Amino acid sequence: MDPRDTPGYRLHRALSTLNNIDVNQLDPADQERINAAMTLLEQVSLLTRPAATEEANIQIES
């Protein structure tokens, strides 16, 4: 399985892309959108989607 197809990789890439944007050159509304997107992505967990654990081959012990 290609590691680039895992949810964690995609999440990391999305955060990296947002971090590379120079928000100082954006208007205030776009800066707020970028900040909101980054905050939401940082709060995401693989456990927020039930199928994500299966896609990532994660075993959850009870």
Predicted model as a PDB file, atoms N, CA, C, CB and O in Angstrom, pLDDT in the B-factor column:
MODEL        1                                                                  
ATOM      1  N   MET A   1       0.840  -1.176   0.000  1.00 63.00           N  
ATOM      2  CA  MET A   1       0.000   0.000   0.000  1.00 63.00           C  
ATOM      3  C   MET A   1       0.890   1.247   0.000  1.00 63.00           C  
ATOM      4  CB  MET A   1      -0.958  -0.006   1.220  1.00 63.00           C  
ATOM      5  O   MET A   1       1.863   1.341   0.748  1.00 63.00           O  
ATOM      6  N   ASP A   2       0.535   2.171  -0.839  1.00 74.00           N  
ATOM      7  CA  ASP A   2       1.278   3.424  -0.949  1.00 74.00           C  
ATOM      8  C   ASP A   2       0.984   4.300   0.276  1.00 74.00           C  
ATOM      9  CB  ASP A   2       0.907   4.172  -2.267  1.00 74.00           C  
ATOM     10  O   ASP A   2      -0.180   4.607   0.532  1.00 74.00           O  
ATOM     11  N   PRO A   3       2.007   4.710   1.041  1.00 72.00           N  
ATOM     12  CA  PRO A   3       1.768   5.515   2.245  1.00 72.00           C  
ATOM     13  C   PRO A   3       1.126   6.859   1.935  1.00 72.00           C  
ATOM     14  CB  PRO A   3       3.067   5.738   2.982  1.00 72.00           C  
ATOM     15  O   PRO A   3       0.546   7.486   2.822  1.00 72.00           O  
ATOM     16  N   ARG A   4       1.222   7.306   0.695  1.00 74.00           N  
ATOM     17  CA  ARG A   4       0.595   8.583   0.334  1.00 74.00           C  
ATOM     18  C   ARG A   4      -0.922   8.468   0.274  1.00 74.00           C  
ATOM     19  CB  ARG A   4       1.129   9.074  -1.010  1.00 74.00           C  
ATOM     20  O   ARG A   4      -1.614   9.483   0.202  1.00 74.00           O  
ATOM     21  N   ASP A   5      -1.447   7.256   0.302  1.00 74.00           N  
ATOM     22  CA  ASP A   5      -2.891   7.050   0.252  1.00 74.00           C  
ATOM     23  C   ASP A   5      -3.512   6.947   1.637  1.00 74.00           C  
ATOM     24  CB  ASP A   5      -3.207   5.805  -0.537  1.00 74.00           C  
ATOM     25  O   ASP A   5      -4.711   6.693   1.749  1.00 74.00           O  
ATOM     26  N   THR A   6      -2.745   7.134   2.671  1.00 75.00           N  
ATOM     27  CA  THR A   6      -3.279   7.020   4.027  1.00 75.00           C  
ATOM     28  C   THR A   6      -3.865   8.349   4.483  1.00 75.00           C  
ATOM     29  CB  THR A   6      -2.186   6.558   5.003  1.00 75.00           C  
ATOM     30  O   THR A   6      -3.382   9.404   4.072  1.00 75.00           O  
ATOM     31  N   PRO A   7      -4.891   8.317   5.320  1.00 69.00           N  
ATOM     32  CA  PRO A   7      -5.497   9.565   5.813  1.00 69.00           C  
ATOM     33  C   PRO A   7      -4.501  10.454   6.554  1.00 69.00           C  
ATOM     34  CB  PRO A   7      -6.663   9.244   6.731  1.00 69.00           C  
ATOM     35  O   PRO A   7      -4.562  11.677   6.429  1.00 69.00           O  
ATOM     36  N   GLY A   8      -3.602   9.875   7.308  1.00 78.00           N  
ATOM     37  CA  GLY A   8      -2.623  10.668   8.038  1.00 78.00           C  
ATOM     38  C   GLY A   8      -1.699  11.438   7.117  1.00 78.00           C  
ATOM     39  O   GLY A   8      -1.339  12.580   7.405  1.00 78.00           O  
ATOM     40  N   TYR A   9      -1.316  10.830   6.024  1.00 84.00           N  
ATOM     41  CA  TYR A   9      -0.445  11.508   5.058  1.00 84.00           C  
ATOM     42  C   TYR A   9      -1.177  12.683   4.418  1.00 84.00           C  
ATOM     43  CB  TYR A   9       0.039  10.521   3.969  1.00 84.00           C  
ATOM     44  O   TYR A   9      -0.627  13.775   4.282  1.00 84.00           O  
ATOM     45  N   ARG A  10      -2.425  12.440   4.028  1.00 82.00           N  
ATOM     46  CA  ARG A  10      -3.204  13.511   3.402  1.00 82.00           C  
ATOM     47  C   ARG A  10      -3.406  14.666   4.364  1.00 82.00           C  
ATOM     48  CB  ARG A  10      -4.559  12.985   2.926  1.00 82.00           C  
ATOM     49  O   ARG A  10      -3.340  15.829   3.965  1.00 82.00           O  
ATOM     50  N   LEU A  11      -3.649  14.357   5.619  1.00 83.00           N  
ATOM     51  CA  LEU A  11      -3.820  15.394   6.634  1.00 83.00           C  
ATOM     52  C   LEU A  11      -2.529  16.191   6.792  1.00 83.00           C  
ATOM     53  CB  LEU A  11      -4.237  14.772   7.985  1.00 83.00           C  
ATOM     54  O   LEU A  11      -2.555  17.420   6.854  1.00 83.00           O  
ATOM     55  N   HIS A  12      -1.417  15.495   6.854  1.00 85.00           N  
ATOM     56  CA  HIS A  12      -0.118  16.154   6.969  1.00 85.00           C  
ATOM     57  C   HIS A  12       0.142  17.061   5.763  1.00 85.00           C  
ATOM     58  CB  HIS A  12       1.004  15.108   7.098  1.00 85.00           C  
ATOM     59  O   HIS A  12       0.599  18.192   5.932  1.00 85.00           O  
ATOM     60  N   ARG A  13      -0.141  16.583   4.556  1.00 87.00           N  
ATOM     61  CA  ARG A  13       0.075  17.374   3.345  1.00 87.00           C  
ATOM     62  C   ARG A  13      -0.810  18.614   3.330  1.00 87.00           C  
ATOM     63  CB  ARG A  13      -0.192  16.526   2.100  1.00 87.00           C  
ATOM     64  O   ARG A  13      -0.362  19.689   2.933  1.00 87.00           O  
ATOM     65  N   ALA A  14      -2.062  18.473   3.759  1.00 88.00           N  
ATOM     66  CA  ALA A  14      -2.962  19.628   3.791  1.00 88.00           C  
ATOM     67  C   ALA A  14      -2.445  20.681   4.764  1.00 88.00           C  
ATOM     68  CB  ALA A  14      -4.388  19.194   4.184  1.00 88.00           C  
ATOM     69  O   ALA A  14      -2.443  21.871   4.450  1.00 88.00           O  
ATOM     70  N   LEU A  15      -2.003  20.244   5.949  1.00 88.00           N  
ATOM     71  CA  LEU A  15      -1.462  21.192   6.919  1.00 88.00           C  
ATOM     72  C   LEU A  15      -0.174  21.835   6.410  1.00 88.00           C  
ATOM     73  CB  LEU A  15      -1.205  20.495   8.255  1.00 88.00           C  
ATOM     74  O   LEU A  15       0.037  23.033   6.598  1.00 88.00           O  
ATOM     75  N   SER A  16       0.670  21.061   5.777  1.00 90.00           N  
ATOM     76  CA  SER A  16       1.917  21.601   5.234  1.00 90.00           C  
ATOM     77  C   SER A  16       1.638  22.646   4.161  1.00 90.00           C  
ATOM     78  CB  SER A  16       2.782  20.476   4.658  1.00 90.00           C  
ATOM     79  O   SER A  16       2.284  23.693   4.113  1.00 90.00           O  
ATOM     80  N   THR A  17       0.683  22.352   3.318  1.00 93.00           N  
ATOM     81  CA  THR A  17       0.333  23.301   2.260  1.00 93.00           C  
ATOM     82  C   THR A  17      -0.199  24.596   2.852  1.00 93.00           C  
ATOM     83  CB  THR A  17      -0.702  22.690   1.309  1.00 93.00           C  
ATOM     84  O   THR A  17       0.181  25.681   2.411  1.00 93.00           O  
ATOM     85  N   LEU A  18      -1.072  24.495   3.841  1.00 91.00           N  
ATOM     86  CA  LEU A  18      -1.607  25.695   4.476  1.00 91.00           C  
ATOM     87  C   LEU A  18      -0.514  26.482   5.197  1.00 91.00           C  
ATOM     88  CB  LEU A  18      -2.716  25.321   5.456  1.00 91.00           C  
ATOM     89  O   LEU A  18      -0.530  27.713   5.198  1.00 91.00           O  
ATOM     90  N   ASN A  19       0.429  25.775   5.807  1.00 90.00           N  
ATOM     91  CA  ASN A  19       1.529  26.450   6.503  1.00 90.00           C  
ATOM     92  C   ASN A  19       2.444  27.200   5.548  1.00 90.00           C  
ATOM     93  CB  ASN A  19       2.338  25.443   7.294  1.00 90.00           C  
ATOM     94  O   ASN A  19       3.093  28.169   5.942  1.00 90.00           O  
ATOM     95  N   ASN A  20       2.502  26.761   4.301  1.00 92.00           N  
ATOM     96  CA  ASN A  20       3.381  27.397   3.324  1.00 92.00           C  
ATOM     97  C   ASN A  20       2.779  28.643   2.689  1.00 92.00           C  
ATOM     98  CB  ASN A  20       3.732  26.416   2.250  1.00 92.00           C  
ATOM     99  O   ASN A  20       3.467  29.353   1.955  1.00 92.00           O  
ATOM    100  N   ILE A  21       1.522  28.917   2.954  1.00 93.00           N  
ATOM    101  CA  ILE A  21       0.877  30.104   2.395  1.00 93.00           C  
ATOM    102  C   ILE A  21       1.305  31.328   3.185  1.00 93.00           C  
ATOM    103  CB  ILE A  21      -0.665  29.959   2.407  1.00 93.00           C  
ATOM    104  O   ILE A  21       1.275  31.323   4.416  1.00 93.00           O  
ATOM    105  N   ASP A  22       1.700  32.372   2.481  1.00 93.00           N  
ATOM    106  CA  ASP A  22       2.083  33.630   3.127  1.00 93.00           C  
ATOM    107  C   ASP A  22       0.804  34.411   3.423  1.00 93.00           C  
ATOM    108  CB  ASP A  22       3.069  34.470   2.222  1.00 93.00           C  
ATOM    109  O   ASP A  22       0.328  35.175   2.583  1.00 93.00           O  
ATOM    110  N   VAL A  23       0.253  34.217   4.614  1.00 91.00           N  
ATOM    111  CA  VAL A  23      -1.030  34.824   4.966  1.00 91.00           C  
ATOM    112  C   VAL A  23      -0.943  36.341   5.077  1.00 91.00           C  
ATOM    113  CB  VAL A  23      -1.535  34.249   6.270  1.00 91.00           C  
ATOM    114  O   VAL A  23      -1.969  37.017   5.007  1.00 91.00           O  
ATOM    115  N   ASN A  24       0.254  36.891   5.247  1.00 93.00           N  
ATOM    116  CA  ASN A  24       0.393  38.344   5.351  1.00 93.00           C  
ATOM    117  C   ASN A  24       0.024  39.044   4.052  1.00 93.00           C  
ATOM    118  CB  ASN A  24       1.814  38.709   5.743  1.00 93.00           C  
ATOM    119  O   ASN A  24      -0.301  40.231   4.062  1.00 93.00           O  
ATOM    120  N   GLN A  25       0.068  38.331   2.940  1.00 94.00           N  
ATOM    121  CA  GLN A  25      -0.260  38.924   1.652  1.00 94.00           C  
ATOM    122  C   GLN A  25      -1.729  38.745   1.293  1.00 94.00           C  
ATOM    123  CB  GLN A  25       0.606  38.323   0.572  1.00 94.00           C  
ATOM    124  O   GLN A  25      -2.170  39.234   0.253  1.00 94.00           O  
ATOM    125  N   LEU A  26      -2.485  38.062   2.123  1.00 95.00           N  
ATOM    126  CA  LEU A  26      -3.905  37.828   1.862  1.00 95.00           C  
ATOM    127  C   LEU A  26      -4.757  38.879   2.551  1.00 95.00           C  
ATOM    128  CB  LEU A  26      -4.316  36.427   2.327  1.00 95.00           C  
ATOM    129  O   LEU A  26      -4.321  39.533   3.497  1.00 95.00           O  
ATOM    130  N   ASP A  27      -5.987  39.029   2.058  1.00 95.00           N  
ATOM    131  CA  ASP A  27      -6.890  39.963   2.731  1.00 95.00           C  
ATOM    132  C   ASP A  27      -7.381  39.312   4.028  1.00 95.00           C  
ATOM    133  CB  ASP A  27      -8.098  40.356   1.802  1.00 95.00           C  
ATOM    134  O   ASP A  27      -7.275  38.094   4.177  1.00 95.00           O  
ATOM    135  N   PRO A  28      -7.909  40.087   4.955  1.00 95.00           N  
ATOM    136  CA  PRO A  28      -8.304  39.564   6.271  1.00 95.00           C  
ATOM    137  C   PRO A  28      -9.289  38.389   6.217  1.00 95.00           C  
ATOM    138  CB  PRO A  28      -8.913  40.670   7.077  1.00 95.00           C  
ATOM    139  O   PRO A  28      -9.197  37.469   7.030  1.00 95.00           O  
ATOM    140  N   ALA A  29     -10.219  38.413   5.275  1.00 94.00           N  
ATOM    141  CA  ALA A  29     -11.188  37.311   5.175  1.00 94.00           C  
ATOM    142  C   ALA A  29     -10.485  36.000   4.812  1.00 94.00           C  
ATOM    143  CB  ALA A  29     -12.276  37.640   4.122  1.00 94.00           C  
ATOM    144  O   ALA A  29     -10.803  34.950   5.372  1.00 94.00           O  
ATOM    145  N   ASP A  30      -9.534  36.057   3.882  1.00 94.00           N  
ATOM    146  CA  ASP A  30      -8.798  34.857   3.493  1.00 94.00           C  
ATOM    147  C   ASP A  30      -7.875  34.385   4.614  1.00 94.00           C  
ATOM    148  CB  ASP A  30      -7.989  35.119   2.223  1.00 94.00           C  
ATOM    149  O   ASP A  30      -7.709  33.182   4.813  1.00 94.00           O  
ATOM    150  N   GLN A  31      -7.275  35.322   5.344  1.00 93.00           N  
ATOM    151  CA  GLN A  31      -6.441  34.956   6.493  1.00 93.00           C  
ATOM    152  C   GLN A  31      -7.271  34.194   7.520  1.00 93.00           C  
ATOM    153  CB  GLN A  31      -5.808  36.215   7.138  1.00 93.00           C  
ATOM    154  O   GLN A  31      -6.814  33.206   8.095  1.00 93.00           O  
ATOM    155  N   GLU A  32      -8.484  34.661   7.741  1.00 92.00           N  
ATOM    156  CA  GLU A  32      -9.365  33.991   8.704  1.00 92.00           C  
ATOM    157  C   GLU A  32      -9.733  32.594   8.229  1.00 92.00           C  
ATOM    158  CB  GLU A  32     -10.637  34.816   8.936  1.00 92.00           C  
ATOM    159  O   GLU A  32      -9.797  31.662   9.031  1.00 92.00           O  
ATOM    160  N   ARG A  33      -9.975  32.441   6.935  1.00 92.00           N  
ATOM    161  CA  ARG A  33     -10.309  31.116   6.380  1.00 92.00           C  
ATOM    162  C   ARG A  33      -9.137  30.146   6.531  1.00 92.00           C  
ATOM    163  CB  ARG A  33     -10.702  31.239   4.889  1.00 92.00           C  
ATOM    164  O   ARG A  33      -9.329  28.984   6.890  1.00 92.00           O  
ATOM    165  N   ILE A  34      -7.928  30.624   6.256  1.00 92.00           N  
ATOM    166  CA  ILE A  34      -6.736  29.777   6.388  1.00 92.00           C  
ATOM    167  C   ILE A  34      -6.557  29.356   7.845  1.00 92.00           C  
ATOM    168  CB  ILE A  34      -5.469  30.521   5.880  1.00 92.00           C  
ATOM    169  O   ILE A  34      -6.305  28.186   8.131  1.00 92.00           O  
ATOM    170  N   ASN A  35      -6.687  30.305   8.754  1.00 90.00           N  
ATOM    171  CA  ASN A  35      -6.544  29.990  10.179  1.00 90.00           C  
ATOM    172  C   ASN A  35      -7.606  29.005  10.651  1.00 90.00           C  
ATOM    173  CB  ASN A  35      -6.620  31.265  11.010  1.00 90.00           C  
ATOM    174  O   ASN A  35      -7.313  28.097  11.428  1.00 90.00           O  
ATOM    175  N   ALA A  36      -8.840  29.184  10.181  1.00 90.00           N  
ATOM    176  CA  ALA A  36      -9.925  28.268  10.555  1.00 90.00           C  
ATOM    177  C   ALA A  36      -9.645  26.870  10.008  1.00 90.00           C  
ATOM    178  CB  ALA A  36     -11.290  28.788  10.031  1.00 90.00           C  
ATOM    179  O   ALA A  36      -9.839  25.879  10.711  1.00 90.00           O  
ATOM    180  N   ALA A  37      -9.194  26.785   8.767  1.00 89.00           N  
ATOM    181  CA  ALA A  37      -8.889  25.484   8.164  1.00 89.00           C  
ATOM    182  C   ALA A  37      -7.775  24.776   8.912  1.00 89.00           C  
ATOM    183  CB  ALA A  37      -8.503  25.651   6.698  1.00 89.00           C  
ATOM    184  O   ALA A  37      -7.853  23.573   9.161  1.00 89.00           O  
ATOM    185  N   MET A  38      -6.735  25.524   9.271  1.00 88.00           N  
ATOM    186  CA  MET A  38      -5.624  24.917  10.007  1.00 88.00           C  
ATOM    187  C   MET A  38      -6.081  24.433  11.381  1.00 88.00           C  
ATOM    188  CB  MET A  38      -4.466  25.919  10.157  1.00 88.00           C  
ATOM    189  O   MET A  38      -5.691  23.351  11.820  1.00 88.00           O  
ATOM    190  N   THR A  39      -6.893  25.217  12.049  1.00 87.00           N  
ATOM    191  CA  THR A  39      -7.397  24.821  13.365  1.00 87.00           C  
ATOM    192  C   THR A  39      -8.217  23.545  13.258  1.00 87.00           C  
ATOM    193  CB  THR A  39      -8.243  25.946  13.986  1.00 87.00           C  
ATOM    194  O   THR A  39      -8.051  22.631  14.067  1.00 87.00           O  
ATOM    195  N   LEU A  40      -9.093  23.475  12.275  1.00 85.00           N  
ATOM    196  CA  LEU A  40      -9.922  22.279  12.097  1.00 85.00           C  
ATOM    197  C   LEU A  40      -9.077  21.058  11.758  1.00 85.00           C  
ATOM    198  CB  LEU A  40     -10.958  22.510  11.000  1.00 85.00           C  
ATOM    199  O   LEU A  40      -9.309  19.975  12.295  1.00 85.00           O  
ATOM    200  N   LEU A  41      -8.100  21.223  10.874  1.00 84.00           N  
ATOM    201  CA  LEU A  41      -7.253  20.085  10.508  1.00 84.00           C  
ATOM    202  C   LEU A  41      -6.419  19.599  11.690  1.00 84.00           C  
ATOM    203  CB  LEU A  41      -6.336  20.463   9.348  1.00 84.00           C  
ATOM    204  O   LEU A  41      -6.181  18.400  11.830  1.00 84.00           O  
ATOM    205  N   GLU A  42      -5.974  20.523  12.538  1.00 82.00           N  
ATOM    206  CA  GLU A  42      -5.185  20.128  13.700  1.00 82.00           C  
ATOM    207  C   GLU A  42      -6.031  19.368  14.718  1.00 82.00           C  
ATOM    208  CB  GLU A  42      -4.560  21.355  14.354  1.00 82.00           C  
ATOM    209  O   GLU A  42      -5.495  18.594  15.511  1.00 82.00           O  
ATOM    210  N   GLN A  43      -7.336  19.580  14.704  1.00 80.00           N  
ATOM    211  CA  GLN A  43      -8.221  18.911  15.654  1.00 80.00           C  
ATOM    212  C   GLN A  43      -8.719  17.564  15.143  1.00 80.00           C  
ATOM    213  CB  GLN A  43      -9.399  19.799  15.969  1.00 80.00           C  
ATOM    214  O   GLN A  43      -9.307  16.793  15.901  1.00 80.00           O  
ATOM    215  N   VAL A  44      -8.492  17.280  13.876  1.00 76.00           N  
ATOM    216  CA  VAL A  44      -8.971  16.031  13.273  1.00 76.00           C  
ATOM    217  C   VAL A  44      -8.183  14.856  13.808  1.00 76.00           C  
ATOM    218  CB  VAL A  44      -8.867  16.085  11.739  1.00 76.00           C  
ATOM    219  O   VAL A  44      -6.979  14.956  14.043  1.00 76.00           O  
ATOM    220  N   SER A  45      -8.852  13.769  13.995  1.00 66.00           N  
ATOM    221  CA  SER A  45      -8.230  12.525  14.417  1.00 66.00           C  
ATOM    222  C   SER A  45      -8.659  11.435  13.452  1.00 66.00           C  
ATOM    223  CB  SER A  45      -8.611  12.164  15.884  1.00 66.00           C  
ATOM    224  O   SER A  45      -9.719  11.534  12.834  1.00 66.00           O  
ATOM    225  N   LEU A  46      -7.859  10.414  13.321  1.00 55.00           N  
ATOM    226  CA  LEU A  46      -8.274   9.281  12.498  1.00 55.00           C  
ATOM    227  C   LEU A  46      -9.550   8.648  13.038  1.00 55.00           C  
ATOM    228  CB  LEU A  46      -7.159   8.236  12.429  1.00 55.00           C  
ATOM    229  O   LEU A  46     -10.272   7.971  12.307  1.00 55.00           O  
ATOM    230  N   LEU A  47      -9.818   8.866  14.293  1.00 53.00           N  
ATOM    231  CA  LEU A  47     -10.988   8.255  14.905  1.00 53.00           C  
ATOM    232  C   LEU A  47     -12.263   9.052  14.650  1.00 53.00           C  
ATOM    233  CB  LEU A  47     -10.769   8.106  16.388  1.00 53.00           C  
ATOM    234  O   LEU A  47     -13.334   8.623  15.078  1.00 53.00           O  
ATOM    235  N   THR A  48     -12.191  10.181  13.978  1.00 55.00           N  
ATOM    236  CA  THR A  48     -13.394  10.955  13.695  1.00 55.00           C  
ATOM    237  C   THR A  48     -14.214  10.319  12.583  1.00 55.00           C  
ATOM    238  CB  THR A  48     -13.027  12.383  13.319  1.00 55.00           C  
ATOM    239  O   THR A  48     -15.412  10.580  12.468  1.00 55.00           O  
ATOM    240  N   ARG A  49     -13.584   9.493  11.771  1.00 55.00           N  
ATOM    241  CA  ARG A  49     -14.290   8.750  10.724  1.00 55.00           C  
ATOM    242  C   ARG A  49     -14.161   7.274  11.033  1.00 55.00           C  
ATOM    243  CB  ARG A  49     -13.726   9.077   9.299  1.00 55.00           C  
ATOM    244  O   ARG A  49     -13.051   6.743  11.024  1.00 55.00           O  
ATOM    245  N   PRO A  50     -15.255   6.602  11.304  1.00 53.00           N  
ATOM    246  CA  PRO A  50     -15.162   5.174  11.657  1.00 53.00           C  
ATOM    247  C   PRO A  50     -14.413   4.339  10.631  1.00 53.00           C  
ATOM    248  CB  PRO A  50     -16.541   4.604  11.834  1.00 53.00           C  
ATOM    249  O   PRO A  50     -13.667   3.436  11.010  1.00 53.00           O  
ATOM    250  N   ALA A  51     -14.586   4.611   9.360  1.00 56.00           N  
ATOM    251  CA  ALA A  51     -13.917   3.811   8.326  1.00 56.00           C  
ATOM    252  C   ALA A  51     -12.435   4.142   8.228  1.00 56.00           C  
ATOM    253  CB  ALA A  51     -14.583   4.033   6.971  1.00 56.00           C  
ATOM    254  O   ALA A  51     -11.676   3.372   7.638  1.00 56.00           O  
ATOM    255  N   ALA A  52     -12.009   5.254   8.785  1.00 51.00           N  
ATOM    256  CA  ALA A  52     -10.601   5.655   8.670  1.00 51.00           C  
ATOM    257  C   ALA A  52      -9.677   4.658   9.343  1.00 51.00           C  
ATOM    258  CB  ALA A  52     -10.391   7.038   9.275  1.00 51.00           C  
ATOM    259  O   ALA A  52      -8.566   4.427   8.865  1.00 51.00           O  
ATOM    260  N   THR A  53     -10.113   4.064  10.439  1.00 48.00           N  
ATOM    261  CA  THR A  53      -9.256   3.096  11.117  1.00 48.00           C  
ATOM    262  C   THR A  53      -9.046   1.860  10.261  1.00 48.00           C  
ATOM    263  CB  THR A  53      -9.854   2.704  12.465  1.00 48.00           C  
ATOM    264  O   THR A  53      -7.968   1.267  10.280  1.00 48.00           O  
ATOM    265  N   GLU A  54     -10.064   1.469   9.513  1.00 55.00           N  
ATOM    266  CA  GLU A  54      -9.929   0.316   8.623  1.00 55.00           C  
ATOM    267  C   GLU A  54      -9.014   0.664   7.451  1.00 55.00           C  
ATOM    268  CB  GLU A  54     -11.315  -0.145   8.109  1.00 55.00           C  
ATOM    269  O   GLU A  54      -8.175  -0.145   7.055  1.00 55.00           O  
ATOM    270  N   GLU A  55      -9.175   1.864   6.898  1.00 54.00           N  
ATOM    271  CA  GLU A  55      -8.353   2.292   5.744  1.00 54.00           C  
ATOM    272  C   GLU A  55      -6.883   2.372   6.137  1.00 54.00           C  
ATOM    273  CB  GLU A  55      -8.832   3.669   5.205  1.00 54.00           C  
ATOM    274  O   GLU A  55      -6.006   2.071   5.327  1.00 54.00           O  
ATOM    275  N   ALA A  56      -6.607   2.776   7.380  1.00 53.00           N  
ATOM    276  CA  ALA A  56      -5.234   2.954   7.814  1.00 53.00           C  
ATOM    277  C   ALA A  56      -4.653   1.692   8.461  1.00 53.00           C  
ATOM    278  CB  ALA A  56      -5.153   4.109   8.781  1.00 53.00           C  
ATOM    279  O   ALA A  56      -3.523   1.706   8.947  1.00 53.00           O  
ATOM    280  N   ASN A  57      -5.420   0.617   8.465  1.00 55.00           N  
ATOM    281  CA  ASN A  57      -4.999  -0.651   9.083  1.00 55.00           C  
ATOM    282  C   ASN A  57      -4.600  -0.471  10.542  1.00 55.00           C  
ATOM    283  CB  ASN A  57      -3.832  -1.254   8.306  1.00 55.00           C  
ATOM    284  O   ASN A  57      -3.562  -0.966  10.980  1.00 55.00           O  
ATOM    285  N   ILE A  58      -5.436   0.241  11.286  1.00 49.00           N  
ATOM    286  CA  ILE A  58      -5.182   0.501  12.696  1.00 49.00           C  
ATOM    287  C   ILE A  58      -6.010  -0.446  13.544  1.00 49.00           C  
ATOM    288  CB  ILE A  58      -5.495   1.966  13.053  1.00 49.00           C  
ATOM    289  O   ILE A  58      -7.206  -0.620  13.312  1.00 49.00           O  
ATOM    290  N   GLN A  59      -5.371  -1.050  14.521  1.00 51.00           N  
ATOM    291  CA  GLN A  59      -6.052  -1.917  15.469  1.00 51.00           C  
ATOM    292  C   GLN A  59      -6.320  -1.143  16.749  1.00 51.00           C  
ATOM    293  CB  GLN A  59      -5.218  -3.188  15.758  1.00 51.00           C  
ATOM    294  O   GLN A  59      -5.387  -0.600  17.341  1.00 51.00           O  
ATOM    295  N   ILE A  60      -7.562  -1.078  17.189  1.00 47.00           N  
ATOM    296  CA  ILE A  60      -7.911  -0.380  18.415  1.00 47.00           C  
ATOM    297  C   ILE A  60      -8.188  -1.421  19.482  1.00 47.00           C  
ATOM    298  CB  ILE A  60      -9.137   0.560  18.210  1.00 47.00           C  
ATOM    299  O   ILE A  60      -9.058  -2.278  19.328  1.00 47.00           O  
ATOM    300  N   GLU A  61      -7.432  -1.329  20.567  1.00 51.00           N  
ATOM    301  CA  GLU A  61      -7.612  -2.268  21.663  1.00 51.00           C  
ATOM    302  C   GLU A  61      -8.558  -1.682  22.695  1.00 51.00           C  
ATOM    303  CB  GLU A  61      -6.265  -2.622  22.306  1.00 51.00           C  
ATOM    304  O   GLU A  61      -8.473  -0.501  23.029  1.00 51.00           O  
ATOM    305  N   SER A  62      -9.457  -2.513  23.195  1.00 45.00           N  
ATOM    306  CA  SER A  62     -10.410  -2.060  24.210  1.00 45.00           C  
ATOM    307  C   SER A  62      -9.905  -2.347  25.595  1.00 45.00           C  
ATOM    308  CB  SER A  62     -11.758  -2.715  24.012  1.00 45.00           C  
ATOM    309  O   SER A  62     -10.580  -2.032  26.575  1.00 45.00           O  
TER     310      SER A  62                                                      
ENDMDL                                                                          
END                                                                             
